[in-house]
Amino acid sequence: MREYLELLLQREGYSVTSVASVKAACEVLAQDGVDLVISDLKLGAGSGLDVLRAARARPASPEVVLITAYGTPAAAVEAMREGAYDYICKPFDNEEMRLLVQKALEKRTLRQENSGLRARLFPGLDGAVGQSARMQAVWALVEKVASGRSTVLVTGESGTGKELVARAIHMRGSRAARPFLPFNCAALNEGTLESELFGHVKGAFTGATTDRSGLLVAAGDGTVMLDEVGEMPLATQVKLLRVLQERKVKPVGSAAEIPFQARVIAATNRRLEAEVKAGRFREDLFYRLNVITVELPPLRERSGDVSLLANYFLTRMSEELGRPGLRFASETLGLLERYPFPGNVRQLQNMVERAATLSDSDLLGPSSLPPAVRGESDPAVRPVEGGEPGLGAGFNLERYLDESERRYLVAAMKQAGGVKTRAAELLGLSFRSFRYRLAKHGLTDDLEPGSASDT
């Protein structure tokens, strides 16, 4: 059979190496030049599962197809659980094997492309961004949990990169070629939220003209990220708990339950333990989500990463603007490293983008940074009697309005005790508009009274 397959696949144009034992297979695999392994399940001294495990242990693990004449469901389940691409029973015909090899190699190619894309989009996974001990611990945990199916809870202040980490978990695991569907739990009202997550049937409500699968079913074998899960209404929390426990969803308006396979990653900038004590979040759902927690530190607690991140963002902006000579002066980096960044990484990124876009010089000096970062008040905005600004030389209305808007946002969050919906009402804004303005100014959106600053 080994000689037959070697001849068959060579005629298809593949480079084939054949060996007669588990030991010899491990020696070939150690050279990291293999894209696909085809192994019998029963090998005498050892088994195809031993070969599978050796293949999966390689950094760039090849796909593995197992062959057996013992086509029991138990053997198939174990092989797939261990990470085999597929399982084929003897006897098989040539076309069946050709197609299986082709599909396995296509998946391998896709994984390699995803790996390259991941290296460009998520360089922190390879240590390029985030070399502090805190972030290295985060990436190490990401690597550990990526291959599983356990629910993960990602916590951290706004702007710390929770969606980035959720995407990293997805991209590092076996689901990388499947959909990644982020969903903001604070963006919709209760009824629409349930329809989006669980789906609905035709006629369930006004406008439901067709059946529609919810995100949990539509994601297939992929990942659904429930962002801002702490904002979910209590009634929906009850339903989500049952869905996660049973791994089945009941579409709105339907009596039937539909199983789903997607992995769930939840994210929040709130301290859910405190939300549980306050009665705003169900304790049982908290423990169901909190199987594995990835906690992201705020940027002020990883100051050693500030210069690294700033230079990374500047390199990206240099490419976008076609200005390869852009660089920071050492004084500028020193100011950035000392700044507390209440808006975390998102605020730093916006700050670098602003400096690179507006600077006339390739050398970005301290003057390219906002006055607050330089420890100064804006000289162009000078209050006069009555609280109105003085219109002196260099006055900039846009800048003044921008800073005034930020102060009112901070004040509203303090007065509302950190409750965004209440703060939005105080300012006469829609919730969506309020959240947009928070993000625009790089503010954390879970500020508590006394925790915000005007800088």
C-alpha positions as a printed Julia matrix, in Angstrom:
455×3 Matrix{Float64}:
   0.0    0.0     0.0
   2.85   2.38    0.83
   4.56   1.76   -2.53
   1.25   2.04   -4.35
   0.46   5.43   -2.8
   3.97   6.69   -3.46
   3.63   5.87   -7.16
   0.1    7.3    -7.38
   1.03  10.63   -5.81
   4.3   10.98   -7.73
   2.33  10.67  -10.95
   0.18  13.56   -9.7
   3.34  15.68   -9.44
   3.91  15.53   -5.7
   7.29  15.03   -4.05
   6.82  11.94   -1.9
   8.89  10.41    0.9
   7.84   7.01    2.26
   8.93   5.33    5.49
   8.04   2.06    7.21
   7.85   2.96   10.93
   6.78   5.56   13.45
  10.42   6.22   14.34
  11.38   6.88   10.73
   8.34   9.12   10.27
   9.35  11.22   13.28
  12.85  11.63   11.83
  11.43  12.94    8.55
   9.0   15.23   10.36
  11.85  16.73   12.38
  13.21  18.24    9.15
  10.09  20.48    8.81
   9.78  19.93    5.07
   6.51  18.0     5.05
   3.13  19.47    4.05
   0.99  16.34    4.31
   1.26  13.02    6.15
  -0.68   9.94    5.04
  -0.41   7.16    7.58
  -2.05   3.84    8.29
  -3.73   3.76   11.68
  -2.45   0.26   12.54
   1.35   0.14   12.29
   2.39  -2.71   14.58
   4.98  -1.06   16.8
   3.1    2.18   17.37
   0.14   3.62   15.53
  -0.92   6.33   13.16
  -2.0    8.36   16.18
   1.66   8.45   17.28
   2.59   9.84   13.86
  -0.28  12.32   14.11
   0.9   13.58   17.49
   4.47  13.94   16.23
   3.21  15.93   13.24
   1.02  18.2    15.37
   3.97  18.93   17.66
   5.96  20.56   14.84
   5.94  24.4    14.72
   4.61  24.37   11.13
   2.55  21.22   11.54
   1.54  19.37    8.35
  -1.97  18.11    7.7
  -2.5   14.43    8.52
  -4.76  11.86    6.84
  -5.18   8.49    8.54
  -6.04   5.26    6.7
  -7.56   2.19    8.29
  -9.48  -0.93    7.55
 -10.98  -0.64   11.0
 -13.57   1.99   10.22
 -15.17   2.35   13.62
 -16.74   5.61   14.77
 -14.54   5.57   17.88
 -11.35   5.51   15.8
 -12.63   8.37   13.61
 -13.59  10.49   16.62
 -10.23   9.97   18.3
  -8.31  10.79   15.12
 -10.27  14.01   14.56
  -9.98  14.96   18.22
  -6.22  14.63   17.96
  -6.19  17.02   14.99
  -6.27  14.81   11.9
  -7.46  16.54    8.74
  -9.54  13.52    7.73
  -9.96   9.78    8.0
 -10.37   7.33    5.11
 -11.26   3.62    5.13
  -9.81   0.87    2.98
 -10.67   0.03    0.33
 -10.69   3.42   -1.41
 -10.39   4.39   -5.07
  -7.7    6.58   -6.62
  -9.99   9.54   -7.24
 -11.09   9.56   -3.62
  -7.47   9.7    -2.47
  -6.5   12.37   -5.06
  -9.35  14.61   -3.93
  -8.54  14.13   -0.25
  -4.88  15.03   -0.82
  -5.84  18.07   -2.86
  -8.23  19.37   -0.19
  -5.76  18.74    2.62
  -3.03  20.65    0.82
  -5.42  23.49    0.04
  -6.13  23.79    3.74
  -2.4   23.74    4.43
  -1.86  26.57    1.94
  -4.67  28.55    3.49
  -3.17  28.12    6.95
   0.2   29.37    5.69
  -1.45  32.4     4.08
  -3.32  33.09    7.3
  -0.06  32.82    9.2
   1.53  35.43    6.94
  -1.51  37.67    7.26
  -1.49  37.21   11.02
   2.17  38.22   11.18
   1.32  41.46    9.38
  -1.92  42.26   11.2
  -1.06  40.95   14.67
   2.69  41.39   15.1
   2.29  41.29   18.88
   1.85  37.51   18.59
   5.43  37.24   17.42
   6.8   39.64   20.03
   7.18  42.62   17.68
   4.71  44.74   19.64
   4.3   44.27   23.36
   7.55  42.99   24.81
   6.81  43.88   28.42
   6.49  41.01   30.86
   2.75  41.67   31.23
   2.09  41.42   27.48
   4.35  38.43   27.0
   2.26  36.66   29.64
  -0.87  37.61   27.68
   0.51  36.22   24.4
   1.66  33.04   26.15
  -1.88  32.52   27.46
  -3.3   33.22   23.98
  -1.13  30.44   22.57
  -2.34  28.01   25.24
  -6.05  28.63   24.81
  -6.12  29.06   21.02
  -6.36  25.38   20.16
  -9.22  24.61   22.57
 -12.93  25.31   22.44
 -13.4   26.69   25.97
 -15.2   29.99   26.39
 -12.72  32.83   26.95
 -13.38  36.12   28.75
 -11.13  39.01   27.68
 -11.08  41.93   30.12
  -9.42  45.32   30.1
 -10.02  49.04   29.8
 -11.24  50.54   26.55
  -8.51  50.82   23.97
  -6.32  48.03   25.34
  -6.9   45.75   22.33
  -9.52  43.23   23.45
 -10.75  42.53   19.92
  -7.15  42.12   18.76
  -6.63  39.43   21.41
  -9.91  37.72   20.5
  -8.87  37.66   16.84
  -5.47  36.33   17.86
  -7.06  33.44   19.76
  -9.15  32.66   16.68
  -6.26  32.94   14.22
  -3.86  30.85   16.3
  -6.23  27.9    16.57
  -7.72  25.33   14.23
 -10.62  27.69   13.44
  -8.4   30.22   11.65
  -9.9   29.43    8.23
 -13.42  29.82    9.61
 -15.38  33.06   10.18
 -14.57  35.44   13.03
 -17.72  37.42   13.83
 -17.43  40.26   16.36
 -20.7   41.52   17.83
 -21.26  44.58   20.04
 -23.79  43.69   22.74
 -24.33  47.37   23.6
 -25.25  48.46   20.08
 -28.8   47.04   19.9
 -31.95  46.87   21.99
 -33.0   43.62   23.66
 -35.27  42.28   20.9
 -32.88  43.01   18.06
 -29.97  41.68   20.1
 -31.62  38.27   20.49
 -32.54  38.13   16.81
 -28.96  38.9    15.77
 -27.44  36.33   18.11
 -29.98  33.5    17.98
 -31.76  34.15   14.67
 -35.47  34.41   13.93
 -38.16  32.76   11.83
 -40.39  34.39    9.26
 -43.19  36.37   10.87
 -41.6   36.44   14.33
 -41.89  40.24   14.37
 -42.62  43.1    12.01
 -40.03  43.09    9.25
 -39.11  39.41    9.68
 -39.94  38.48    6.08
 -37.66  35.42    5.95
 -35.99  32.95    8.28
 -32.57  34.14    9.39
 -29.74  32.34   11.15
 -28.23  34.12   14.13
 -24.5   34.78   14.44
 -23.88  31.71   16.61
 -25.17  29.41   13.87
 -23.88  31.49   10.94
 -20.33  31.34   12.31
 -20.24  27.58   11.7
 -17.03  26.2    13.17
 -15.65  29.72   13.59
 -15.66  32.16   16.48
 -18.22  34.67   17.76
 -16.88  37.54   19.87
 -19.45  39.04   22.25
 -17.96  42.49   22.78
 -19.17  44.59   25.74
 -20.98  41.59   27.17
 -21.37  43.53   30.42
 -23.9   45.77   28.64
 -26.23  42.89   27.79
 -29.76  43.2    29.26
 -30.53  40.82   32.13
 -33.31  39.07   30.21
 -30.93  38.29   27.35
 -28.29  37.14   29.85
 -30.67  34.41   31.01
 -31.11  33.16   27.45
 -27.41  33.36   26.67
 -26.6   31.27   29.74
 -28.89  28.47   28.55
 -27.49  28.72   25.02
 -23.92  28.33   26.26
 -24.84  25.42   28.53
 -26.88  23.5    25.98
 -24.89  24.55   22.87
 -28.23  25.13   21.15
 -30.07  28.28   20.11
 -33.81  28.86   19.82
 -34.53  31.43   17.07
 -36.98  34.18   17.96
 -40.49  32.95   17.15
 -39.46  29.29   16.9
 -40.1   26.36   19.21
 -37.23  24.32   17.74
 -33.64  24.42   18.99
 -30.67  24.45   16.62
 -27.22  23.19   17.69
 -24.18  25.37   16.98
 -20.44  24.69   16.88
 -18.94  28.17   17.14
 -16.52  29.09   19.88
 -17.58  32.03   22.06
 -15.17  34.7    23.23
 -16.63  37.43   25.45
 -15.03  40.8    26.14
 -15.79  43.59   28.57
 -14.26  46.76   29.96
 -16.34  46.42   33.1
 -15.39  44.57   36.26
 -18.01  41.86   36.08
 -17.54  40.83   39.72
 -18.66  44.33   40.72
 -21.51  44.19   38.2
 -22.66  40.91   39.77
 -22.67  42.46   43.26
 -24.62  45.44   41.94
 -27.23  43.12   40.41
 -26.51  44.23   36.85
 -24.94  40.95   35.71
 -26.0   37.39   36.45
 -23.6   35.49   38.66
 -24.25  32.16   36.9
 -23.51  33.69   33.48
 -20.35  35.29   34.85
 -19.02  31.9    35.96
 -20.07  30.35   32.64
 -18.11  32.98   30.69
 -15.19  33.08   33.08
 -13.79  29.65   32.16
 -10.51  31.21   31.01
  -9.77  34.91   31.57
  -7.28  36.94   29.56
  -6.73  40.24   31.35
  -5.17  43.05   29.34
  -3.15  45.59   31.31
  -3.66  49.32   30.62
  -0.89  51.02   28.7
   0.18  53.0    31.78
   1.17  49.7    33.4
   3.32  48.62   30.45
   5.27  51.82   29.79
   8.15  49.81   28.37
   5.95  49.09   25.34
   5.07  52.72   24.57
   8.11  53.51   22.4
   7.82  50.16   20.66
   4.15  50.74   19.87
   4.7   54.36   18.85
   7.44  53.39   16.38
   5.29  50.57   15.05
   2.35  52.91   14.4
   4.69  55.49   12.87
   6.11  52.88   10.49
   2.59  52.06    9.35
   1.76  55.74    8.88
   5.0   56.27    6.96
   3.94  53.6     4.49
   0.42  55.01    4.16
   1.63  58.59    3.67
   4.55  57.68    1.42
   7.02  59.37    3.79
   9.63  56.73    4.7
  11.79  59.21    6.61
   9.32  59.83    9.45
  10.87  59.29   12.87
  10.51  60.42   16.48
  12.96  62.66   18.27
  14.22  61.09   21.5
  12.52  63.88   23.51
   9.21  63.0    21.9
   9.47  59.35   22.86
  10.41  60.38   26.4
   7.22  62.45   26.71
   5.12  59.59   25.37
   6.64  57.15   27.83
   5.75  59.44   30.76
   2.18  60.09   29.67
  -0.52  57.94   31.43
  -2.67  57.38   28.28
  -6.19  57.18   29.72
  -7.33  55.99   26.25
  -4.64  53.28   26.17
  -3.25  51.9    22.9
  -6.06  53.36   20.78
  -5.24  56.86   22.06
  -1.54  56.37   21.31
  -2.33  55.19   17.8
  -4.54  58.22   17.14
  -1.88  60.51   18.57
   0.81  59.09   16.28
  -1.49  59.33   13.27
  -2.22  62.98   14.04
   1.46  63.84   14.51
   2.55  62.1    11.3
  -0.25  63.65    9.25
   0.18  67.25   10.43
   3.96  67.46   10.78
   5.87  69.33    8.06
   9.11  67.74    9.17
  10.18  64.11    9.01
  11.54  64.45   12.55
   8.59  64.48   14.95
   9.58  66.69   17.85
   7.68  67.41   21.08
   5.66  70.12   19.36
   3.95  67.42   17.27
   2.25  66.1    20.42
  -0.89  67.53   22.06
  -0.26  70.1    24.82
  -1.54  67.68   27.48
   1.23  65.21   26.63
   3.82  67.99   26.88
   2.43  68.92   30.3
   1.14  72.28   29.04
  -2.2   73.96   28.66
  -3.08  75.02   25.15
  -1.73  78.59   24.73
  -4.26  79.26   22.0
  -7.17  78.85   24.44
  -7.1   81.48   27.19
 -10.13  81.83   29.48
 -11.26  85.35   30.32
 -13.81  86.71   32.76
 -17.12  84.89   32.44
 -15.45  81.68   31.32
 -15.32  82.63   27.64
 -12.14  82.11   25.66
  -9.95  85.01   24.68
  -9.6   85.33   20.95
  -5.87  86.03   20.8
  -3.36  85.28   18.09
  -3.27  81.6    17.25
  -6.72  80.85   18.64
  -8.13  77.68   17.06
 -11.91  77.25   17.32
 -11.85  73.58   16.26
  -9.3   72.73   18.93
 -11.2   74.67   21.6
 -14.48  72.92   20.78
 -12.72  69.56   20.72
 -11.26  70.06   24.19
 -14.56  71.4    25.53
 -16.37  68.33   24.22
 -13.88  66.09   25.96
 -14.33  67.88   29.3
 -18.1   67.52   29.1
 -17.78  63.8    28.3
 -15.59  63.27   31.35
 -17.93  65.33   33.55
 -20.99  63.41   32.35
 -19.33  60.06   33.05
 -18.43  61.23   36.57
 -21.94  62.48   37.28
 -23.5   59.29   35.87
 -21.28  57.07   37.99
 -19.73  55.49   34.9
 -23.1   54.41   33.41
 -22.82  55.27   29.73
 -26.54  55.33   28.95
 -27.15  57.81   31.77
 -24.19  59.95   30.73
 -25.51  60.04   27.16
 -28.91  61.23   28.45
 -27.26  63.98   30.5
 -25.63  65.3    27.33
 -28.71  64.86   25.15
 -26.89  62.38   22.9
 -27.89  59.02   21.48
 -26.01  56.1    22.98
 -24.26  55.37   19.67
 -23.17  59.0    19.29
 -21.94  59.08   22.88
 -19.81  55.96   22.42
 -18.39  57.33   19.17
 -17.3   60.5    20.97
 -15.7   58.52   23.8
 -13.67  56.54   21.27
 -12.82  59.7    19.32
 -11.23  61.25   22.41
  -9.54  58.05   23.53
 -11.48  57.99   26.79
 -12.16  54.85   28.8
 -15.9   54.32   28.85
 -16.11  52.77   32.3
 -14.92  55.82   34.24
 -16.1   56.0    37.79
 -16.53  59.17   39.81
 -13.15  60.67   40.53
 -11.25  58.33   38.2
 -11.22  60.63   35.17
  -8.92  63.51   34.5
  -9.12  66.53   32.23
  -5.83  65.78   30.54
